[in-house]
Amino acid sequence: MLGAPADRTGNPTASPSEAVRAAAAILGDLAQIDVPIGPLTTYRVGGRAALFVQVGRLDDLAVLANAVQVSGLPVHVLGRGSNLLVADAGFEGIVVSTTALTDRFEIDAHSGIVRAGASVALPVLARQTAARALTGFEWAVGVPGSIGGGQASAAICPAATPSRPRRSSGSPGSSGRRPAGAAARSSPRRYGPR
Ligand SMILES: Cc1cc2nc3c(=O)[nH]c(=O)nc-3n(C[C@H](O)[C@H](O)[C@H](O)COP(=O)(O)OP(=O)(O)OC[C@H]3O[C@@H](n4cnc5c(N)ncnc54)[C@H](O)[C@@H]3O)c2cc1C
């Protein structure tokens, strides 16, 4: 749940509006003010963020860190918003998206190694790995989140008893399918209705 303001440092901070102004002054063009966040989530409900930052370069993170330190505002990293319910009252803090920085992936069908940025959509990677004859990540095709959000939320396969990744019995494209080395987990935990 993304909602009420919080002081993450425990130190006295300026009032929210002063803190927002201080952060906005440091962030400059990086920040948008009073942005609806609910529409950026799967459920499309909820209020606005005082500040919204789309990180496009690594240097932006240093500016962001400075703004957070000076203002004391809480920060929320937004993925695809599929595990997020935004309060109607909104969020008096900084919502950060890294989509522009981390939306690339590489698939080596020969080795089965997959490298994916945090913002890559799980269904996209599931389809792309399957299309290259890699197996083990198909379960993610119906999960409307991202790699980073999945990691942060400890996303797991919805299967009641996840099986071990299957071993390749041949080269991709011939008789076998290689297990994808992506973020598939073999956790015994369950997700969703049993
Ligand atoms: C219809 C539906 C089906 C689902 N099925 C499954 C399922 O089968 N298995 C399962 O485990 N979950 C499932 N989920 C839950 C959800 O999709 C996963 O938790 C998902 O992977 C969250 O990713 P997201 O990008 O949407 O993250 P968000 O909802 O945006 O964020 C979730 C958390 O991750 C953090 N986060 C997001 N991106 C980053 C990043 N780049 N760096 C650091 N932290 C980040 C956020 O701050 C937040 O704490 C389902 C949800 C829906 C709506």
The ligand as a Gaussian input file, in Angstrom:
#p B3LYP/6-31G(d) Opt

LIG

0 1
 C       -3.407000     -10.595000     -12.150000
 C       -2.155000     -10.706000     -11.293000
 C       -1.496000     -11.924000     -11.258000
 C       -0.342000     -12.066000     -10.462000
 N        0.283000     -13.279000     -10.426000
 C        1.376000     -13.444000      -9.630000
 C        2.049000     -14.708000      -9.566000
 O        1.668000     -15.673000     -10.216000
 N        3.148000     -14.822000      -8.760000
 C        3.584000     -13.746000      -8.024000
 O        4.552000     -13.889000      -7.293000
 N        2.975000     -12.519000      -8.082000
 C        1.882000     -12.357000      -8.846000
 N        1.257000     -11.139000      -8.885000
 C        1.782000     -10.030000      -8.085000
 C        2.716000      -9.087000      -8.884000
 O        2.455000      -9.169000     -10.269000
 C        4.181000      -9.442000      -8.673000
 O        4.537000      -9.226000      -7.342000
 C        4.988000      -8.551000      -9.627000
 O        6.096000      -9.190000     -10.065000
 C        5.272000      -7.166000      -9.108000
 O        5.997000      -6.479000     -10.103000
 P        5.665000      -4.972000     -10.486000
 O        6.666000      -4.527000     -11.496000
 O        4.255000      -4.795000     -10.844000
 O        5.990000      -4.242000      -9.095000
 P        5.201000      -3.084000      -8.363000
 O        3.826000      -3.528000      -8.022000
 O        5.340000      -1.799000      -9.077000
 O        6.087000      -3.007000      -7.029000
 C        6.103000      -4.086000      -6.123000
 C        7.289000      -3.883000      -5.177000
 O        8.500000      -3.978000      -5.902000
 C        9.265000      -2.782000      -5.753000
 N        9.944000      -2.540000      -7.036000
 C        9.376000      -2.483000      -8.257000
 N       10.306000      -2.280000      -9.207000
 C       11.495000      -2.188000      -8.560000
 C       12.832000      -1.966000      -8.981000
 N       13.147000      -1.761000     -10.270000
 N       13.807000      -1.936000      -8.043000
 C       13.512000      -2.121000      -6.727000
 N       12.251000      -2.336000      -6.263000
 C       11.260000      -2.366000      -7.173000
 C        8.257000      -1.702000      -5.397000
 O        8.875000      -0.631000      -4.711000
 C        7.300000      -2.490000      -4.515000
 O        7.829000      -2.623000      -3.202000
 C        0.117000     -10.973000      -9.682000
 C       -0.555000      -9.732000      -9.750000
 C       -1.681000      -9.608000     -10.543000
 C       -2.405000      -8.267000     -10.584000

